[in-house]
Amino acid sequence: MYRVIDTRTERPVGKPYKSASRARARRDKLDLQHGAIRYRVEAVPA
């Protein structure tokens, strides 16, 4: 499982994703909307 994390608040954005590629796509979309690199993807320990 992977989560998209807001680097300013350190809180997860949205629901966890099963694949890293889906989480990265969401991160990229949010970064484009924000106009800067603000989000990161991290793995959730099982």
C-alpha positions in Angstrom: 0.0 0.0 0.0 1.2 3.5 -0.8 0.1 6.9 0.4 0.4 10.4 -1.0 1.7 12.7 1.7 1.5 16.5 1.8 5.0 17.6 2.8 3.8 20.8 4.5 1.3 19.2 6.8 2.8 15.7 6.9 -0.7 14.3 6.5 -1.9 11.7 4.0 -4.0 13.0 1.1 -6.9 10.8 0.0 -7.0 7.0 0.4 -4.1 4.5 0.2 -3.3 3.1 -3.2 -2.4 -0.6 -3.9 0.2 0.2 -6.6 3.1 2.7 -6.5 2.4 3.8 -10.1 -1.2 4.9 -9.2 0.1 6.8 -6.1 2.8 8.5 -8.2 0.2 9.5 -10.8 -1.9 11.1 -8.1 1.1 12.8 -6.7 2.0 14.3 -10.1 -1.5 15.5 -10.6 -1.6 17.2 -7.2 1.8 18.8 -7.8 0.6 20.2 -11.2 -2.5 21.7 -9.6 -0.4 23.3 -6.8 2.3 24.5 -9.2 5.2 23.2 -7.1 6.6 19.9 -5.8 4.6 19.5 -2.5 3.6 15.9 -2.3 5.5 12.6 -1.9 4.7 9.0 -2.0 5.6 6.6 0.8 5.0 2.9 1.4 2.7 1.9 4.2 4.1 -0.9 6.3 2.0 -4.0 6.2 
